[in-house]
Amino acid sequence: MKYFNVIPALLTLVLSILSLVKCQNVCNGYSGLCDRSYTNITYLVTHDSYAVGRNIAATQNFPIIDQLNQGVRGLKFSAVAPILDRAAVHLCHTSCSILDAGPASGVLDTIAEWLDEHPREVITIMWNNLYNMKAGRLANVYSASKIMPYIYTHDSSKPWPTLNEMIDSGKRVVNFVDSQADEKNIPWLMDQFQLVFETPYENTDQNSFKCTIDRPSTLKSPDGHMYVMNHFLYGTLKLGNIEAQVPQRDSATVTNSKSLREQIAECTRTFGKKPNFIEVDFYDDGDAMEIVSELNEVPWVKLAGVIETPISTPPVATKAQFPWIPTHIVINNSALKEGIQTLKILYLSLVIAAFNF
């Protein structure tokens, strides 16, 4: 009788060991990705990942944690100083009076907590350094957060590691910045355009997507670089000499499906390699996640029950509610002093805010 009582316990132990082994052989959700170089994988990147909810500047439907839970492995951030605290670094859209996701260090804390709970995941953070903040200022944001133990530093004299090697090292957050890099003093905050180029991002219709090197403009050949394929659409709202770029939420399902497949095919032919990063708005509309799985040659499984948007997050705005949903503002008047520019931003912010009511 004692012998038979031991059998269930042994079975439980064996199943636990098998489950542990399976988890240890999975990287970014798939065993097939473990032995592949970081540069030989396609990552889905959410454009302005933090821009969520009913706010008129929202470019995503769900918070960053939900994005990560569903398989997004690239996050695009814009660093902005709030008008009332110019020393701070927040995640905003041009002006924090339009959309302010709060201090960047707090968002990095949230990501670090997710990484704690998901030890087999590698992610990438790309910074749009809109106001040319010094690299040391961005580094201070990281130092004020819990994410530093996860930060990967690349040795340019060596090939990029595999996902499994990065996971084993514990260093599994790759960071790029598009201006003001200082790799001598902050080697982990890498100069994006030394390693990664981008296709044009100012696209206004389904036929406007191009497979050309847009940034950096000085790069003539794609050889030796990874690349970001920008695939999101904007309309433009003009108020005098101020332009507000408007994400086309209504067309996201098509943009992230048929249109996305077409640009991937064209860019793969043009550059001789598949995209490393595919950047989209409203990632959950359309087939973006399935398409990325296909590019990585891994089976796509739609994750169910992982979207748990906090009650505090306002309902998502729709174009029926807000025909114009601005995200970026371009001030086209270099002669104006900074104070006048700020007033213009505040004026447009007030105009835009009316769409929330």
C-alpha positions in Angstrom: 0.0 0.0 0.0 2.8 2.4 0.8 4.3 1.7 -2.6 1.2 2.8 -4.3 0.9 6.0 -2.2 4.4 7.0 -3.5 3.4 6.7 -7.2 1.3 9.9 -7.4 4.1 11.9 -5.7 6.7 10.5 -8.2 4.4 11.4 -11.2 4.0 14.9 -9.9 7.7 15.3 -9.5 8.4 13.9 -13.0 5.8 16.3 -14.6 7.3 19.2 -12.7 10.8 18.4 -14.0 9.5 18.0 -17.5 7.7 21.3 -17.3 10.8 23.0 -16.0 13.0 21.5 -18.8 10.4 22.7 -21.4 10.5 26.2 -20.0 14.2 26.3 -20.0 14.3 25.3 -23.7 12.0 28.2 -24.7 13.2 31.6 -25.8 10.7 34.4 -26.5 8.0 31.8 -26.4 9.5 29.3 -28.9 12.2 26.6 -28.6 13.1 27.3 -32.3 14.4 30.8 -31.5 16.8 29.8 -28.7 19.8 29.0 -30.9 19.3 31.9 -33.4 21.2 35.1 -33.2 19.5 38.2 -32.0 20.0 39.7 -35.5 18.3 36.7 -37.2 14.9 37.2 -35.7 12.0 39.5 -36.5 10.5 41.5 -33.6 7.1 43.2 -33.5 7.6 46.8 -32.2 4.7 48.9 -31.0 5.1 52.5 -32.1 4.7 54.8 -29.1 4.0 51.8 -26.9 2.9 53.8 -23.9 0.3 55.9 -25.8 -2.8 54.0 -24.7 -6.4 54.5 -23.8 -9.0 57.1 -24.5 -6.5 59.9 -24.9 -6.7 61.4 -28.4 -3.0 60.8 -28.9 -3.3 57.0 -28.3 -1.6 54.8 -30.9 -2.1 51.5 -29.1 -5.2 49.8 -27.7 -3.7 48.1 -24.7 -1.0 48.8 -22.0 2.6 47.7 -22.3 2.2 44.7 -20.0 -0.6 43.4 -22.2 1.5 44.0 -25.3 4.4 42.0 -23.8 2.0 39.2 -22.6 0.7 38.9 -26.2 4.2 38.6 -27.7 5.3 42.1 -28.6 9.1 42.2 -28.0 10.0 45.7 -29.2 8.9 49.0 -27.6 9.3 52.5 -29.1 9.6 55.4 -26.6 9.7 59.2 -27.0 11.6 61.1 -24.4 10.1 64.5 -23.5 10.6 67.0 -20.6 7.3 68.2 -19.1 6.8 72.0 -19.3 6.5 72.3 -15.5 9.5 70.1 -14.8 12.1 70.5 -17.4 14.6 68.3 -15.6 12.3 65.3 -15.7 12.0 62.7 -18.5 8.5 61.6 -19.3 7.0 59.5 -22.1 5.0 62.0 -24.1 3.9 63.1 -27.5 5.9 66.2 -28.4 4.2 68.1 -25.6 3.3 66.3 -22.3 0.1 68.5 -22.2 -1.2 66.3 -25.1 -0.3 62.9 -23.7 1.8 62.1 -20.7 2.4 58.5 -19.7 4.4 59.6 -16.7 8.0 59.4 -15.7 10.0 57.1 -18.0 11.7 55.4 -14.9 8.3 54.3 -13.7 7.5 52.6 -17.0 11.0 50.9 -16.9 10.1 49.7 -13.4 6.9 48.1 -14.8 8.9 46.4 -17.6 11.5 45.1 -15.0 8.8 43.6 -12.9 7.5 41.8 -16.0 11.0 40.5 -16.8 11.3 39.2 -13.3 8.2 37.0 -13.9 9.3 36.0 -17.5 12.9 34.8 -17.2 13.1 33.5 -20.8 12.3 36.7 -22.7 14.5 39.1 -24.6 13.1 42.6 -25.4 14.3 45.7 -27.3 13.7 49.4 -26.3 14.1 52.0 -29.0 14.3 55.7 -28.1 13.0 58.5 -30.3 15.2 61.3 -28.8 13.0 64.0 -30.1 14.6 66.9 -28.2 18.2 65.5 -28.3 18.6 64.8 -24.7 22.1 63.9 -23.7 22.7 60.1 -23.3 23.7 60.7 -19.6 20.2 62.1 -18.9 18.6 59.0 -20.3 21.0 56.8 -18.5 20.0 58.4 -15.2 16.4 57.4 -16.0 17.5 53.8 -16.2 19.6 54.1 -13.0 16.6 55.4 -11.2 14.6 52.3 -12.2 14.8 48.5 -11.5 15.8 47.6 -15.0 19.6 48.0 -15.0 20.4 44.4 -14.0 18.8 43.3 -17.3 20.6 45.7 -19.6 22.6 44.1 -22.4 25.9 45.6 -23.5 27.1 44.6 -27.0 30.8 43.9 -27.7 31.1 45.2 -31.3 34.2 43.0 -31.9 32.1 39.9 -31.5 29.0 38.5 -33.3 25.6 39.1 -31.7 24.7 36.3 -29.2 21.8 33.9 -29.5 18.7 34.5 -27.5 19.6 31.6 -25.3 23.1 33.1 -24.6 21.5 36.4 -23.6 19.0 34.7 -21.4 21.7 32.6 -19.7 23.7 35.8 -19.0 20.7 37.6 -17.6 21.3 40.5 -19.9 18.2 40.5 -22.1 17.1 44.1 -22.7 18.7 45.7 -25.8 18.6 49.5 -26.0 19.0 51.9 -29.0 18.7 55.7 -29.2 18.4 57.6 -32.5 20.4 60.7 -31.5 23.0 61.8 -28.9 24.4 58.4 -28.2 27.6 58.3 -26.1 28.8 54.8 -26.4 32.2 55.6 -24.9 30.7 56.4 -21.6 27.3 54.6 -21.9 28.0 51.6 -24.2 24.7 49.9 -23.5 22.7 52.8 -25.0 23.6 52.1 -28.6 23.7 54.5 -31.5 20.8 53.1 -33.5 21.9 54.3 -36.9 25.3 52.7 -36.6 23.5 49.3 -36.4 19.9 49.8 -37.5 18.4 51.8 -40.4 14.7 52.7 -40.9 12.3 52.8 -43.8 10.3 56.1 -44.2 7.8 56.7 -41.4 5.7 59.6 -42.7 3.2 57.4 -44.6 -0.2 58.7 -45.4 -1.9 56.0 -47.4 -1.7 52.2 -48.2 0.3 52.9 -51.3 2.9 55.2 -49.7 5.0 52.5 -47.9 8.5 52.4 -49.4 11.5 50.2 -49.0 14.2 52.8 -49.0 16.7 53.8 -46.4 15.2 56.9 -44.8 17.3 57.2 -41.6 20.2 57.6 -41.5 20.2 59.6 -44.8 23.9 59.0 -45.2 23.7 55.2 -45.4 23.8 54.0 -49.0 23.8 50.2 -48.5 21.8 48.0 -46.2 24.7 45.6 -45.8 25.9 45.1 -42.2 22.8 46.7 -40.7 19.6 45.5 -39.2 16.5 47.5 -40.1 13.2 48.8 -38.9 10.3 48.6 -41.3 7.9 51.4 -40.3 4.3 50.4 -41.1 1.8 52.8 -39.7 -0.3 55.5 -41.4 -1.0 59.2 -40.7 -3.3 61.9 -41.9 -2.4 65.5 -41.2 -4.4 68.2 -39.4 -3.1 71.8 -39.9 -3.7 74.8 -37.7 -1.8 77.7 -39.1 1.9 76.7 -39.3 1.4 73.8 -36.9 0.8 70.3 -38.1 -0.7 67.4 -36.1 -0.2 63.9 -37.4 -3.2 61.7 -37.1 -3.0 57.9 -36.8 -5.5 56.2 -39.0 -7.1 53.8 -36.5 -10.0 52.9 -38.9 -7.6 51.3 -41.4 -5.4 49.5 -38.9 -6.9 46.1 -39.7 -5.9 46.4 -43.3 -2.7 48.2 -42.6 -1.5 45.4 -40.3 -2.6 42.6 -42.7 -2.6 42.7 -46.5 -0.6 46.0 -46.6 1.9 44.7 -44.1 2.6 41.5 -46.0 3.1 43.4 -49.2 5.7 45.8 -47.8 7.5 42.9 -46.1 7.8 41.1 -49.4 9.0 44.2 -51.2 11.6 45.1 -48.5 12.9 41.5 -48.3 13.5 41.7 -52.1 15.0 45.2 -52.0 17.3 44.7 -49.0 18.0 41.0 -49.5 16.8 40.1 -46.0 13.7 40.2 -43.9 13.0 43.0 -41.5 14.5 42.8 -38.0 11.9 45.1 -36.5 8.3 45.7 -37.7 6.9 48.9 -36.1 3.1 49.3 -36.1 0.2 51.1 -34.5 -2.7 49.2 -32.9 -0.8 45.9 -33.1 -3.8 43.9 -32.1 -5.8 45.0 -35.1 -5.1 42.8 -38.1 -2.5 40.0 -38.5 0.7 41.6 -37.4 1.6 39.0 -34.7 0.8 36.1 -37.0 2.9 37.6 -39.7 5.9 38.0 -37.4 5.6 34.4 -36.4 5.6 33.3 -40.0 8.7 35.3 -40.7 10.4 33.6 -37.7 9.2 30.2 -39.0 7.5 29.3 -35.7 3.9 28.2 -35.2 1.6 31.1 -34.3 -0.7 30.5 -31.4 -3.2 33.2 -30.6 -2.9 33.8 -26.9 -6.3 34.0 -25.2 -7.3 35.5 -21.9 -4.1 37.6 -21.4 -5.6 41.0 -22.0 -6.4 42.4 -18.6 -6.6 46.1 -19.2 -6.7 47.8 -15.8 -10.1 49.4 -14.8 -8.2 52.7 -14.4 -7.4 52.7 -18.1 -10.0 54.7 -20.0 -11.9 53.1 -22.8 -10.2 53.2 -26.2 -11.2 56.0 -28.4 -12.6 55.3 -31.9 -12.5 57.4 -35.0 -16.3 57.5 -34.8 -15.9 59.4 -31.5 -12.8 61.4 -32.5 -12.4 61.9 -36.3 -9.0 63.3 -35.7 -6.7 61.6 -33.2 -3.4 63.5 -33.3 -0.1 62.0 -32.0 2.8 64.2 -33.1 3.0 67.9 -33.6 5.5 69.5 -36.1 6.2 73.2 -35.6 7.3 74.5 -38.9 8.7 77.9 -37.9 12.3 77.9 -36.9 12.3 81.7 -36.4 10.1 81.5 -33.3 11.7 81.5 -29.9 11.2 78.6 -27.6 8.6 80.5 -25.5 6.4 81.2 -28.5 6.7 77.7 -29.7 5.6 76.5 -26.3 2.6 78.8 -26.4 1.6 77.4 -29.8 1.9 73.8 -28.5 -0.3 74.7 -25.5 -2.8 76.4 -27.9 -3.0 73.2 -30.0 -3.2 71.1 -26.9 -6.3 73.0 -25.8 -7.9 72.6 -29.3 -7.1 68.9 -29.3 -8.3 68.5 -25.7 -11.8 69.4 -26.9 -12.0 66.0 -28.6 -12.0 64.3 -25.2 -15.3 65.9 -24.2 
